[in-house]
Amino acid sequence: MSKLYFRYGAMNCGKSTNLMQVAFNYEERGMETIIIKPGIDTKGDDKVVSRLGIERKVDIVVREDMNLVDEVLGYMLNCGELHCILADEVQFLKKEQIDQLFEIAVKMNIPVICYGLRTDFLMNGFEGSERLLLIAHSIEELKTICACGRKAILNGRKINGEFVFEGSQVAIDQENNVEYESLCGQCFFREKEKYLNNK
């Protein structure tokens, strides 16, 4: 039986790079893969983009109302057998869409490997990630480090180069002067205290 995998990590831990490497590995062996990502992630438009400068066009840009079982079946009718589905920025998918990816893995016997964040810049969970943490067959952390050298587990949001601790959950990296930095717990709380003191 194929599995649903969740590979999560803080910003800039190499999730998109890992996804493209996995796609390459499958395709090098003559196997068919598709890459999907949520339409809400406008970074790179219809591409997965890595900080290393590599990018790749996605096969399906997922709308909020899209049924992924139907999409994958339609794709296979047109293009043939599938050996793996790779999903980027899965934190933005709906709970029902994560359930559909689970169904694809179990009933259609296609491995589904999901990449995304576990928490937002306020340490709150995302809908897609929370569901994956509950039902994925395999959960793996992709690690990175904070600027201080400790393991980074959180995501700090910066606007115009300054950390902020309020705002909507979704703000896309490198749009509207928004950027993210991976932080350890100590640095996260230090920056949050500094922000609250300067309000």
C-alpha positions in Angstrom: 0.0 0.0 0.0 1.2 3.5 -0.8 1.5 6.1 1.9 0.7 9.8 2.5 3.9 11.5 3.7 4.2 14.9 5.4 7.6 16.6 5.3 7.5 19.8 7.3 10.0 22.3 8.4 10.5 26.0 9.2 10.9 28.5 6.3 14.0 28.0 4.2 14.8 24.4 5.3 14.8 23.2 1.7 11.3 21.8 1.3 10.8 22.9 -2.4 14.4 21.9 -3.3 13.7 18.4 -1.8 10.4 18.1 -3.7 12.1 18.8 -7.0 14.9 16.4 -6.2 12.4 13.7 -5.5 10.6 14.4 -8.8 13.9 14.2 -10.6 14.7 10.9 -9.0 11.4 9.3 -10.0 11.7 10.7 -13.6 15.3 9.6 -14.0 13.9 6.0 -13.5 11.2 6.5 -16.2 8.4 7.0 -13.6 5.7 9.6 -14.0 5.1 12.3 -11.3 2.9 15.3 -11.0 3.5 18.4 -8.8 0.6 20.3 -7.3 0.4 23.5 -5.3 -2.4 25.7 -3.9 -3.4 28.7 -6.0 -3.2 30.9 -2.9 0.6 30.5 -3.1 1.3 33.2 -5.7 5.1 33.0 -5.3 6.4 31.8 -8.6 2.9 31.9 -10.1 2.4 28.4 -11.5 5.9 27.2 -10.5 7.6 25.7 -7.5 10.5 28.0 -6.7 13.6 27.2 -4.6 15.9 29.7 -2.9 18.7 27.9 -4.7 17.4 29.4 -8.0 15.8 26.3 -9.4 12.2 26.2 -10.4 9.7 23.9 -12.0 6.2 24.3 -13.5 3.5 22.6 -11.5 1.0 20.3 -13.2 -2.1 21.2 -11.1 -2.7 24.6 -9.4 -5.2 23.7 -6.7 -8.3 25.9 -6.2 -10.1 25.9 -2.9 -13.1 24.1 -4.3 -11.1 21.5 -6.2 -11.6 17.8 -5.6 -8.2 16.3 -5.9 -9.4 12.7 -6.5 -11.3 13.9 -9.6 -8.3 16.0 -10.8 -5.9 13.1 -10.5 -8.3 10.6 -12.2 -8.7 13.2 -15.0 -5.0 13.6 -15.3 -4.4 9.9 -15.5 -7.1 9.5 -18.2 -5.3 12.0 -20.3 -1.7 11.1 -19.5 -1.5 7.5 -18.2 -0.1 5.9 -15.1 1.2 7.9 -12.1 3.9 6.8 -9.8 4.0 9.7 -7.3 2.2 12.9 -6.4 4.3 15.8 -4.9 2.5 18.6 -3.2 4.1 21.9 -2.2 2.9 24.5 0.3 0.3 22.0 1.6 -0.4 24.1 4.7 -2.7 26.1 2.4 -4.8 23.1 1.3 -8.3 22.5 2.9 -8.8 19.7 5.3 -11.0 17.9 2.8 -8.3 18.1 0.2 -5.8 16.5 2.6 -8.4 13.7 3.1 -8.6 13.3 -0.7 -4.8 13.0 -0.9 -5.0 10.3 1.8 -7.7 8.5 -0.3 -5.5 8.7 -3.4 -2.6 7.1 -1.5 -4.7 4.3 0.0 -7.3 3.5 -2.7 -5.3 4.4 -5.9 -2.0 3.1 -4.5 -0.1 6.2 -5.5 2.5 7.7 -3.0 1.7 11.3 -2.1 4.5 13.3 -0.6 3.4 16.7 0.9 5.7 19.5 1.8 4.8 22.5 4.0 4.9 24.5 7.2 3.6 23.2 10.5 2.8 26.6 12.0 2.4 30.2 10.9 4.3 33.3 12.2 2.3 33.4 15.4 2.8 29.7 16.2 -0.7 28.8 15.1 -1.4 25.7 13.0 -2.5 25.8 9.4 -5.6 23.8 8.3 -3.8 21.5 5.9 -0.9 20.9 8.2 -3.0 20.1 11.2 -4.9 17.5 9.2 -1.7 15.9 7.9 -0.3 15.7 11.4 -3.4 13.6 12.3 -3.6 11.3 9.3 -0.3 11.1 7.4 1.3 7.6 7.4 4.8 9.2 7.8 5.8 12.5 9.3 9.3 13.8 8.8 10.9 17.1 9.9 13.3 18.9 7.4 15.7 20.7 9.7 17.3 24.2 9.4 19.1 26.5 11.8 18.4 29.9 13.3 20.8 32.8 12.8 22.1 32.1 16.4 23.0 28.5 15.4 20.3 26.7 17.3 17.7 24.5 15.5 15.0 26.6 14.0 11.4 25.5 14.6 9.4 28.7 14.1 8.8 31.2 11.3 9.3 34.9 11.9 7.6 37.3 9.6 9.3 40.5 8.6 7.8 43.5 6.9 10.4 46.0 5.5 13.1 44.1 7.4 11.4 44.3 10.8 9.8 41.4 12.7 6.0 41.7 13.1 3.7 39.7 15.4 0.2 40.7 14.1 -1.6 40.4 10.8 -3.4 37.8 8.7 -2.2 34.3 8.7 -1.4 34.3 5.0 1.1 36.7 3.6 3.2 35.4 0.7 7.0 35.5 1.0 8.7 38.2 -1.2 5.4 40.0 -1.9 4.5 43.4 -0.4 7.8 43.7 1.4 7.1 40.5 3.3 9.9 38.0 4.1 10.3 35.2 6.5 13.2 34.0 8.7 13.5 30.7 10.5 13.9 31.1 14.3 14.6 29.0 17.3 12.2 29.4 20.3 14.5 31.7 22.2 15.0 34.2 19.3 11.3 34.1 18.4 10.3 35.2 21.9 13.2 37.8 22.1 11.9 39.4 18.8 8.3 39.2 20.0 9.1 41.0 23.2 11.1 43.6 21.3 8.1 44.1 19.0 5.6 44.4 21.9 7.8 46.9 23.8 8.1 49.1 20.7 4.3 49.3 20.0 
